[in-house]
Amino acid sequence: MQGVGHHSHSHSHAGGSRTRMMWVLGLIVLYMVAEAVGGWLTGSLALLADAGHMLSDAAALGLSVFAMSMARRPRTSRRTYGYRRLEILAALANGATLVAISILVLIEAVRRFSRPEVVDAPGMIGIAAGGLLVNLVALWILHEGRDESLNMRGAWLHVLTDALGSVQAIVAGVLIWRFGWQWADPVASVLIALLVIYSAWSLLREATGVLMEHAPAHIDVDEVQEAMAQVPGVLEVHDLHVWTITSGMESLSAHVVVEDHRFDCDILGEIRAKLHEGFGIHHITVQIETAAFEEHPAPC
């Protein structure tokens, strides 16, 4: 006997998240150009690093919007889950882009430690302050939906680290302006790069975990197995698998051995209720077997 439960994402939430991302994408692209030009004119590597981060933000947000649009397409006979995992691939690409840009910034920062370049500190401070304002507005727009999916959280992390990067650029500009410490610019660049790598690491780990079909971090598989085994009439639970299809969509499959007299649909309903209420798992496939491990045609 097999039982399957289904859970679908809310299109209204997806549509709202996509709209928020498109607003933020417009803001980021506009100020990215201004910051890149400003970094070139002032000679600030910290500003150029921040502009590079904004470029990765723009690419990440564009990819995220595309993935969210594709994820809403209906499933087909070949793609039985549709395009939902594109959101996970987008999150993985976002994390990898963050790391790649950070490495380039670190290489340039090392070069500037040995050959410092003169930086226009007042211009650097003004441009970085403008970037901070834009990032704060973007964070406010994305704040409500940041926990809806791994993809949305990746976009929010991009903008958050960029905002912190702007703060570091402002601090470096003040140090150069007041004390003439030209080395503050490459130091700020290194700090920005390390901050970005740190934020990208958790995103890469989670996205890779989904693609490798690891059990979700918030679900203890041993507790799931124990809860299923406590249902009256269940003798054993084996071949238990719990994985994530896409953010917010956990799946479970298992074989459950029951007493002969409990071989009916009621026990399946009890198992599903326990998984729904205790662990929030909605996409469930359970194979019911008798104590003798003999499978019978499902009576319902």
N, C-alpha and C positions, 0 to 999 in steps of 0.2 A: 504494500500500500504506500502510495506516495502522497505527500501533502505539500502544496506550494503556496506561499504567500507573496504578494507583490506590493511594492511601494514605489510611487512615482514622485518626481520632484515637482514642486510648484512652479508653473510657468510664470506666474506673476512675480515670484521672487527673482527668478532668472532674468525676467525683463527689466525689473527695477535695478538689479545689479549691473546689467549691461548698460543701462542708461547712465548710471553713476560713473561707470568706467569710461564711457565716451566723453563725458564732461571733463573728467580728470585728464584724459588723453589730450584733449584740446589745450588745456592749461599747460601741461607738461611740454608739449611740442613748442608752443609759443615762447615759453621762458627758456627752454633748452637752447634755442637759437640765440637769444639775448645773452645767456650765460657763456656760451662758446665764444661769441664775438668779444664779450667782456673779458674773458680769460686770456684771449689772444692779445687784446689791446693793453691789458694791465700786466701781462707776463706772469700771471698767477697759475701755477700748476694745480693748486687746490680748486680754483674755479673750473679749470679744464677737467679735472677729475670729477667734479660735481656735474659738469655738463655731460661728461661721458656716462655718468650714472643716470642722468636724465634721459640720455639716448637709450640706455638699456630699459629705463622705465617706459619710455614711449613704445619700444619694440615689445616689451612684456605686456603692456596694456593692450596694444593692437592685437597681439596673439591671443590674449585672454578674451577679448571681445569676439574674435573669430571663433575661438573654441566654444564659447558660450552659445553663439549662434548655431554652430554645427551640432552641439549637444541637444538642441531642441528638435532636430530632425527626427522623423519617425524611424523605428528600427526596420530592418529588412530581413528576408529569409537567410541572408548570409551574415549580416551584422545584427545578431539577435539582441544585443544590448544597445544598438544604435551607435551613436558617436560620443557617448558620455565620457569615455576615457580620454578624449581629446583635451578635456580640462586638466587631467593629470599630466599629460604630455606637455601642455602649456606651462604648468607649474615647474616641471622638470627643466624645460628650456629656459624659463626665467631664472632659476637658480644657477644653471650653468653659465648663463650670460653674465650674471652678477660676479661670479668667480673669475671669469675670463677678463672682464674689464678691470677688476681689482688687481689682478696680476700685472697687467700693463701699467697701471698707475704705480704700483710698487717698484717696477723696473725703472720708470722715469724718475721716481723720487730718489732712488739710490744714486742715479746719475747727478741729480741736482745737489745732493749732499756734498759731492766733491767739487761741483762747479755751480755755486748758488747764482741765481739770476735776480736782478733788481725787479721788485714788484711795486706797482702803483697801489699802495695800501688803501687810500681813501676810495678809489674806484672799486677795489676788490671788496671792501666792506659794504658799499652801497649795492653792488650787484648780488652779493651773497645774501644780504638782507631781503632783497626782492625775491630771491629764490626761496628763502625761508618762508616768506609770506605765501607764495604760490603753493608750497608744499603743505603748509598748515591748512589752507583752503581745501586742497586735494584730500588730506587726511580726514577733514570734517565730512567731505562728501562720501568717502569710502567707509567711514567709521561704522555706520549702521549695518552694512552687509559683510563686514570682514570675517565673520565666523560662519558664513553660509557655505563656503567651499574652500578647498585647499587652493584653488586658483585665485579666489578673491583674497585670501590671506596672503598669497604670494605678491599680488599687486599692492596690497596695503603695506607689506614689509618693504617693498621697493621704495614707496613714497616716504615711509618712516625713516629709513636709513638715509635717504636723500635729504630729508629735513635736518637730521642730525649732522650730516655732512655740511650743510649750509651753516649750521651753528659753529662747527669747527673752523670753517673758512672765515667766518666773522672774527672769531677769537684770534686766528693767525693774522688777519689783517690788522687788528688792533695792536698786536705785539710788534708787528713790523713798523707800523705808523709811530707808536710811542717810543719804542726802544731800538728800532733798526735791526731787529732780529730776522734777517732774511731766511734763516734756516727754519723759521716757524712755518713757512709755506710747505716745504716738503714733509715736515713732521705732520702737519695737518693732513696732507695727502695720504701718508702712511696710516694714520688713525682712521681716516675715512675708508680706505681700502680694507683694513682689518675688520672694521665694523660691518662692512658689506659682506665680507666672507663669513663672518659669524652668523649674520642673519640668514644668509643663503644656505648654510649647512643644514639647519633643521628642515628647511623647505625641501632640499634635495633628499634628505633622509626619508622624509614622509612620502614624497612622490615615488621614490624608488621602492619603498615598502609596499605601496599600493600596487605597483607594476609587478613586484615579486610575489604578490598575493599573501603578504604577511597578515597575521591577525591584527585588527585595529588596536591601536595603543590603549584605548579606553575600555577594551573588552578583555577580561581574563577568561581564556578558553577553559581552564580547569574549573572555574566557577560555573561556566555555562554547562559543562559536562555534568557537574555535580547537581546542578538545578534540574537538568533533564532526567537524571537518574532518580531523583526524589519523587517524580510523578508516580502515583500508585499504579502498580502493574508493570513498571519498567524494570527489567532485570539487568540490562547492560546497554551502554551507548558506545559505539565504536565508529571508526572512519569519520570522525568529526572534523569538519573544516569550517573556518570562519575567515572571511576575507572582505575586502572593500572593492566594489566595482568602480565607484567614483565617490567624491566627498558626500557624506551623509547617506550613502546607500550601501549598508552592510549586508552580506549574504551568508547563509549557513546551509550546510548539507551534512547529513548524518544518517547512520543506520542505528535503529533502536530495536533491541530485542525485548519482547513483552511476553507475559504469561499467556498461555493459550486462550484462557477465558476472557482476556482483555483485548483480544484481536478485533477491535472495532474502531469506528471513527471518533468516539469520544476521547480516547487517549491521545489521538492526534491533535484534537482541539485543545486539550489540556497542555500539551507540550508547546504548541504555538502560542497560547496565552502567556505561559511562563516566559518565553523568549521575547514576546512583545513587551510585556510589562517590566520584566527584570533587566533586560539588556537593550531594548529599543531595536531589536533585529526584526525586520519586516519581510525580507525576501528569504523564505525558508523552504528547503526541500528535505523531507524526512522519509526514509525508507523503513517501514515497519516490518519486522520479522518475528516469527514465533520463537519460543524457547529452543525449539529443535533446529533453528536456523533454516526453516523451510519457508520460502516465500509463497504467498497465496494471492490469487486475484483480489484486487481491492473491492470490498463490498460496498463502497460508496465513493 
